[in-house]
Amino acid sequence: MAGHEFFEPADRKRPVAEPTAAEPLAAEEPRQSCDPAFKHGVVVGFDGSTSSERALAYAIGMARRLGSGLVIVHVANRLPTTVWAGCEPPVFVDVPDHRTEVLGLELACADYLAEVPWILVERGGDICHELEEVGREYEADAIVVGSSHGLVGRLFGSVAGRLAKRAQRPVVVIP
């Protein structure tokens, strides 16, 4: 049962409250319900980098050993509109990220994913928040991420480090 699904990023198409409205709108529109076949599976962050490929390989083995599904998460790029509009407060918009489609096609052709059922979920926003949110939605047994070795990770904190501090479920960091 190998395949993939593309979900809309969670922050796309949200209603915006009128500034003069008496009541603010509901916090968020509800997310699509997750496939029960992937409940208690393994969530893995994947962007096509070498470290995320190693994390994916580990997550495949983990899902196979647990007899569960694999939820592969790609977090799409977002940019503040202040870059273009010069307005305050900063508002974030989704930039079309065709990388998810490319990753989905590559994963669909991969022989090593034939061993476990899997889906590909696209999200937009903060990587740590979105991985934890997907983990919560699917009641994941673990979240697997690759470590970062770059200067940006050292300066601002790596995704793996921030996720390990805030996650409500086990986080496995693959070097």
Disulfide bonds with the S-S distance in Angstrom:
none
